[in-house]
Structures are given as structure tokens and as C-alpha cells.
């Protein structure tokens, strides 16, 4: 009877332990399932947040690109406005010039070269019909920015040869001038200034400002032809 009693106690303990273990397994499985569901939900939320972040980044990039495009367009419009203002000044000068001649800048194109220097081509023309000849000197200068301070430097001081930046002018209809110059380290070009210094009072003195960006854009629209003769020497061409 004692043995039967002990066996009953052991069997009851075994059954109780089995039931408790089964309950723990079920609880653990339920907990695992809940954690998996929570993980899946968090994964979906993370994917949604990543998708939203990607869209925001793309939208930001588009906004930045659009802003840069607007800024570029504003610079171009400002340069065109300045050119039109100069054109109006020339025309007003022409109206009051009487027998005087007026020279204008038809084109100023700048192109970078492989050796780090720049080449320019300047085309001048006469506004007054049948005025001849237009004689004097043309002087080019650069407005530059260095460390937030702006300065005006003659291209003759930056030229690869003595003739760069200063040219004798004598033409009936138009004349082309070419030369090379080199920028100093840390200098940011802003504008180019073309100054007309007449030989006598039959021609009006004038200045015209051409934006650096506009000069580079002019080169892209109309690539410079090879220089005639020695590559480092400027070539002036005149059409009478």
C-alpha cells in the first residue's frame, strides 16, 4: 500500500509537471507569436518611413535643382538687363553724338585652355553708319573677388604677352581682338570691362561691362577659332 501511494504521488507530480510545462510552452509560443507580429508591424512602419524619407530626399533634390536653375536664370537675366542698359546708354549717346562715332561690344567670348590660362576674343563694331575710321585704343580689365574683396585689374597685368588686354583700334565697320591671360590663385572672376579710349574727339569714349558667365557662355555658343601664327600671340582682325 505504501508503494502504491508513492507511485500515485510520483505520477501526480509527473502529470502536474507536464501540465505546467505545456502551459509554459503555450505561453512562450503565444509570446513569440506576439513578438513576431510586433516585428512585422515595425518592419512595415520602417519600410514606410524609409519610403517617405526617400520621397522627401528626392523632393529636396528637386527643390535644390529648381532653386539653382532659378538662381542661374536670375543671373542671366541680370546680365542681360545690364547689357540692355548699356545699349540704351550707347543709343542715347548716339542720338546726341552729332558727328561723333560710337563703338559697341558685339561679342566678348572667353575660353579656358588646357594650361590653366584663358583666351579671349573681342569683337567691336561702329554704331554710326558710314563713320570712319574708329581709331584709338581698347583696354580690357577684370573685376574679381578675392576673399570677399573686389578689385579691378587690367588684363595687361595678367597677360601672357605684352599686347594682352590693350589693343590699337582702327576700323570702319568692325574689328576682332584676341589675347590670353592667366588668373591668380584664389581669384574669382566676376565681370570684364571693355574701355574705349578714342584717338581724338571724333569718337566718344565709352565703357561696357560683360559678365564673366556671359563671356563663357558666348564661347560655348560660338567656339573660338584657332589663333593665326604663334599660338601665344593675339591676333587682331579688321574689316574695313
The 8 nearest C-alpha neighbors of each residue, nearest first, counted from 0:
[[1, 3, 2, 4, 5, 6, 7, 8],
 [0, 2, 4, 3, 5, 6, 7, 8],
 [3, 1, 5, 4, 0, 6, 7, 8],
 [2, 4, 0, 6, 1, 5, 7, 8],
 [3, 5, 1, 7, 2, 6, 0, 8],
 [6, 4, 8, 2, 7, 3, 9, 1],
 [5, 7, 9, 3, 8, 4, 10, 2],
 [6, 8, 4, 10, 5, 9, 11, 3],
 [7, 9, 5, 11, 6, 10, 12, 4],
 [10, 8, 12, 6, 11, 7, 13, 5],
 [11, 9, 13, 7, 12, 8, 6, 14],
 [10, 12, 8, 14, 13, 9, 15, 7],
 [11, 13, 15, 9, 10, 14, 16, 8],
 [14, 12, 10, 16, 11, 15, 17, 9],
 [13, 15, 17, 11, 16, 12, 10, 18],
 [14, 16, 12, 18, 13, 17, 11, 19],
 [17, 15, 19, 13, 18, 14, 12, 20],
 [18, 16, 14, 20, 15, 19, 21, 13],
 [17, 19, 21, 15, 16, 20, 14, 22],
 [18, 20, 16, 22, 17, 21, 15, 23],
 [21, 19, 23, 17, 22, 18, 16, 24],
 [22, 20, 24, 18, 23, 19, 17, 25],
 [21, 23, 19, 25, 20, 24, 26, 18],
 [22, 24, 20, 26, 21, 25, 27, 19],
 [25, 23, 27, 21, 26, 22, 28, 20],
 [24, 26, 28, 22, 27, 23, 29, 21],
 [27, 25, 23, 29, 24, 28, 30, 22],
 [26, 28, 30, 24, 25, 29, 23, 31],
 [29, 27, 31, 25, 30, 26, 24, 32],
 [28, 30, 26, 32, 27, 31, 25, 33],
 [29, 31, 27, 33, 28, 32, 26, 34],
 [32, 30, 28, 34, 33, 29, 27, 35],
 [31, 33, 35, 29, 30, 34, 28, 36],
 [32, 34, 30, 36, 31, 35, 37, 29],
 [35, 33, 37, 31, 36, 32, 38, 30],
 [36, 34, 38, 32, 37, 33, 31, 39],
 [37, 35, 33, 39, 38, 34, 32, 40],
 [36, 38, 34, 40, 35, 39, 41, 33],
 [39, 37, 35, 41, 36, 40, 34, 42],
 [40, 38, 42, 36, 41, 37, 35, 43],
 [39, 41, 37, 43, 42, 38, 36, 44],
 [40, 42, 44, 38, 43, 39, 45, 37],
 [43, 41, 45, 39, 40, 44, 38, 46],
 [44, 42, 46, 40, 41, 45, 47, 39],
 [43, 45, 41, 47, 42, 46, 48, 40],
 [46, 44, 42, 48, 47, 43, 41, 49],
 [45, 47, 49, 43, 48, 44, 42, 50],
 [46, 48, 44, 50, 45, 49, 51, 43],
 [47, 49, 51, 45, 50, 46, 52, 44],
 [50, 48, 52, 46, 51, 47, 53, 45],
 [49, 51, 47, 53, 48, 52, 46, 54],
 [50, 52, 48, 54, 49, 53, 47, 55],
 [53, 51, 49, 55, 54, 50, 48, 56],
 [54, 52, 56, 50, 55, 51, 49, 57],
 [53, 55, 51, 57, 52, 56, 58, 50],
 [54, 56, 58, 52, 53, 57, 59, 51],
 [57, 55, 59, 53, 58, 54, 52, 60],
 [58, 56, 60, 54, 59, 55, 61, 53],
 [57, 59, 55, 61, 56, 60, 54, 62],
 [60, 58, 62, 56, 57, 61, 55, 63],
 [61, 59, 63, 57, 62, 58, 64, 56],
 [60, 62, 58, 64, 59, 63, 65, 57],
 [61, 63, 59, 65, 60, 64, 66, 58],
 [62, 64, 66, 60, 65, 61, 59, 67],
 [65, 63, 61, 67, 66, 62, 60, 68],
 [64, 66, 68, 62, 63, 67, 61, 69],
 [67, 65, 63, 69, 68, 64, 62, 70],
 [68, 66, 70, 64, 69, 65, 71, 63],
 [69, 67, 65, 71, 66, 70, 72, 64],
 [68, 70, 72, 66, 67, 71, 73, 65],
 [69, 71, 73, 67, 72, 68, 66, 74],
 [72, 70, 68, 74, 73, 69, 67, 75],
 [71, 73, 69, 75, 70, 74, 76, 68],
 [72, 74, 70, 76, 71, 75, 77, 69],
 [75, 73, 77, 71, 72, 76, 78, 70],
 [76, 74, 72, 78, 77, 73, 79, 71],
 [75, 77, 79, 73, 78, 74, 80, 72],
 [78, 76, 80, 74, 79, 75, 73, 81],
 [77, 79, 81, 75, 80, 76, 74, 82],
 [78, 80, 76, 82, 77, 81, 75, 83],
 [81, 79, 77, 83, 78, 82, 76, 84],
 [82, 80, 84, 78, 79, 83, 77, 85],
 [81, 83, 79, 85, 84, 80, 86, 78],
 [82, 84, 86, 80, 85, 81, 79, 87],
 [85, 83, 81, 87, 86, 82, 80, 88],
 [84, 86, 88, 82, 83, 87, 89, 81],
 [85, 87, 83, 89, 84, 88, 82, 90],
 [86, 88, 90, 84, 89, 85, 91, 83],
 [89, 87, 85, 91, 86, 90, 92, 84],
 [90, 88, 92, 86, 87, 91, 93, 85],
 [89, 91, 93, 87, 92, 88, 86, 94],
 [92, 90, 88, 94, 93, 89, 87, 95],
 [91, 93, 89, 95, 90, 94, 96, 88],
 [92, 94, 90, 96, 91, 95, 89, 101],
 [95, 93, 91, 92, 96, 90, 97, 89],
 [94, 96, 92, 93, 97, 91, 90, 99],
 [97, 95, 93, 99, 94, 92, 98, 100],
 [96, 98, 99, 95, 94, 93, 100, 92],
 [97, 99, 96, 100, 201, 130, 202, 127],
 [100, 98, 201, 96, 202, 97, 203, 101],
 [99, 101, 202, 127, 203, 130, 201, 102],
 [100, 102, 126, 203, 125, 202, 127, 93],
 [103, 101, 125, 124, 126, 123, 100, 104],
 [102, 104, 124, 123, 105, 125, 101, 126],
 [105, 103, 123, 106, 122, 124, 102, 107],
 [104, 106, 122, 123, 103, 124, 107, 121],
 [107, 105, 122, 104, 121, 108, 123, 217],
 [106, 108, 121, 214, 120, 122, 109, 119],
 [107, 109, 214, 218, 217, 120, 119, 215],
 [110, 108, 119, 215, 214, 118, 218, 120],
 [109, 111, 118, 117, 218, 215, 119, 112],
 [112, 110, 117, 116, 118, 115, 109, 113],
 [113, 111, 116, 114, 117, 115, 110, 118],
 [112, 114, 115, 111, 116, 117, 110, 118],
 [113, 115, 112, 116, 111, 117, 181, 118],
 [116, 114, 113, 112, 111, 117, 181, 182],
 [115, 117, 181, 112, 114, 180, 111, 118],
 [118, 116, 111, 180, 179, 112, 110, 181],
 [117, 119, 179, 110, 109, 178, 111, 180],
 [120, 118, 109, 108, 178, 177, 179, 110],
 [119, 121, 177, 108, 176, 107, 109, 122],
 [120, 122, 107, 176, 175, 106, 177, 119],
 [121, 123, 175, 106, 105, 174, 104, 176],
 [124, 122, 104, 173, 174, 105, 103, 175],
 [125, 123, 173, 103, 102, 172, 105, 126],
 [124, 126, 102, 127, 172, 101, 103, 173],
 [125, 127, 101, 102, 128, 124, 103, 100],
 [126, 128, 130, 125, 100, 101, 129, 93],
 [129, 127, 130, 126, 125, 172, 131, 100],
 [130, 128, 131, 127, 171, 172, 125, 132],
 [131, 129, 128, 127, 100, 132, 171, 133],
 [132, 130, 171, 133, 129, 170, 172, 100],
 [131, 133, 171, 170, 134, 130, 169, 172],
 [134, 132, 170, 169, 131, 171, 202, 135],
 [135, 133, 169, 168, 198, 132, 197, 170],
 [134, 136, 198, 197, 168, 196, 167, 169],
 [137, 135, 167, 168, 196, 166, 195, 197],
 [136, 138, 195, 166, 194, 165, 196, 168],
 [137, 139, 165, 194, 164, 193, 136, 195],
 [140, 138, 193, 164, 192, 154, 153, 194],
 [139, 141, 153, 154, 192, 152, 191, 151],
 [142, 140, 191, 152, 151, 190, 143, 192],
 [141, 143, 151, 190, 189, 150, 191, 188],
 [142, 144, 188, 189, 187, 149, 150, 141],
 [145, 143, 149, 187, 148, 186, 147, 188],
 [146, 144, 186, 148, 147, 185, 187, 149],
 [145, 147, 148, 144, 185, 186, 149, 187],
 [146, 148, 145, 144, 149, 143, 187, 150],
 [149, 147, 145, 144, 146, 150, 143, 186],
 [150, 148, 144, 143, 145, 147, 142, 151],
 [149, 151, 143, 142, 152, 144, 148, 145],
 [150, 152, 142, 141, 143, 140, 153, 149],
 [151, 153, 141, 140, 154, 150, 142, 156],
 [154, 152, 140, 155, 156, 139, 141, 151],
 [153, 155, 164, 157, 140, 156, 139, 158],
 [154, 156, 164, 158, 153, 163, 157, 165],
 [157, 155, 154, 153, 158, 152, 164, 163],
 [158, 156, 154, 180, 155, 181, 182, 159],
 [159, 157, 180, 163, 155, 160, 156, 179],
 [158, 160, 180, 179, 157, 163, 181, 161],
 [161, 159, 158, 162, 163, 232, 231, 179],
 [160, 162, 163, 155, 158, 159, 165, 164],
 [163, 161, 160, 165, 164, 166, 155, 233],
 [164, 162, 158, 178, 155, 165, 161, 160],
 [163, 165, 154, 155, 139, 138, 162, 166],
 [166, 164, 138, 163, 137, 162, 155, 139],
 [167, 165, 137, 136, 168, 162, 138, 164],
 [166, 168, 136, 135, 137, 169, 165, 134],
 [167, 169, 135, 136, 134, 166, 137, 170],
 [168, 170, 134, 133, 132, 135, 167, 171],
 [171, 169, 133, 132, 239, 172, 173, 237],
 [170, 172, 239, 132, 131, 133, 173, 130],
 [173, 171, 125, 124, 239, 170, 238, 174],
 [174, 172, 124, 123, 238, 170, 237, 171],
 [173, 175, 237, 123, 236, 122, 238, 170],
 [176, 174, 122, 236, 235, 121, 237, 123],
 [175, 177, 235, 121, 120, 234, 122, 236],
 [178, 176, 120, 233, 234, 119, 235, 121],
 [177, 179, 233, 163, 119, 118, 232, 120],
 [178, 180, 118, 117, 158, 159, 163, 119],
 [179, 181, 158, 157, 117, 159, 116, 118],
 [180, 182, 116, 157, 117, 158, 183, 159],
 [183, 181, 184, 186, 157, 180, 116, 117],
 [182, 184, 186, 185, 181, 157, 187, 145],
 [185, 183, 186, 182, 187, 145, 181, 115],
 [184, 186, 145, 183, 187, 146, 182, 144],
 [187, 185, 145, 184, 183, 144, 143, 188],
 [186, 188, 144, 143, 145, 189, 185, 182],
 [189, 187, 143, 190, 142, 211, 144, 186],
 [188, 190, 143, 211, 142, 210, 187, 144],
 [191, 189, 210, 211, 142, 209, 141, 188],
 [190, 192, 141, 209, 208, 140, 142, 210],
 [191, 193, 208, 140, 139, 207, 141, 209],
 [194, 192, 139, 207, 206, 138, 208, 195],
 [195, 193, 206, 138, 137, 205, 139, 192],
 [194, 196, 137, 205, 204, 136, 197, 206],
 [197, 195, 136, 204, 135, 137, 194, 198],
 [198, 196, 135, 199, 202, 204, 134, 195],
 [197, 199, 135, 134, 196, 200, 136, 202],
 [200, 198, 197, 201, 202, 135, 134, 203],
 [201, 199, 202, 203, 197, 198, 99, 204],
 [200, 202, 99, 199, 100, 203, 98, 197],
 [203, 201, 100, 99, 200, 197, 101, 199],
 [202, 204, 101, 100, 205, 99, 197, 200],
 [205, 203, 195, 196, 197, 202, 206, 194],
 [204, 206, 195, 194, 203, 207, 196, 102],
 [207, 205, 194, 193, 195, 208, 192, 204],
 [206, 208, 193, 192, 194, 209, 85, 205],
 [207, 209, 192, 191, 193, 190, 210, 206],
 [210, 208, 191, 190, 192, 211, 207, 213],
 [211, 209, 190, 213, 212, 191, 78, 214],
 [210, 212, 190, 214, 189, 213, 188, 191],
 [213, 211, 215, 214, 210, 216, 189, 75],
 [212, 214, 216, 210, 211, 215, 217, 209],
 [215, 213, 108, 217, 211, 109, 212, 216],
 [214, 216, 212, 109, 218, 217, 213, 108],
 [217, 215, 213, 219, 218, 214, 212, 220],
 [218, 216, 108, 214, 220, 215, 219, 221],
 [217, 219, 108, 222, 221, 215, 216, 220],
 [220, 218, 216, 217, 221, 222, 215, 110],
 [219, 221, 217, 218, 216, 222, 215, 108],
 [220, 222, 218, 219, 217, 223, 108, 216],
 [223, 221, 218, 219, 220, 224, 217, 110],
 [222, 224, 221, 218, 225, 120, 110, 108],
 [223, 225, 226, 222, 227, 221, 120, 218],
 [226, 224, 227, 223, 230, 228, 222, 234],
 [227, 225, 230, 224, 228, 234, 233, 229],
 [226, 228, 225, 234, 229, 230, 233, 232],
 [229, 227, 230, 226, 232, 234, 231, 233],
 [228, 230, 232, 231, 227, 226, 233, 234],
 [231, 229, 232, 226, 228, 227, 233, 225],
 [232, 230, 229, 233, 179, 159, 160, 178],
 [231, 233, 229, 230, 234, 178, 160, 228],
 [234, 232, 178, 177, 235, 231, 163, 179],
 [233, 235, 177, 176, 227, 232, 236, 226],
 [236, 234, 176, 175, 177, 233, 237, 174],
 [237, 235, 175, 174, 176, 234, 238, 173],
 [238, 236, 174, 170, 173, 175, 239, 235],
 [239, 237, 173, 174, 172, 170, 236, 171],
 [238, 171, 172, 170, 237, 173, 174, 132]]
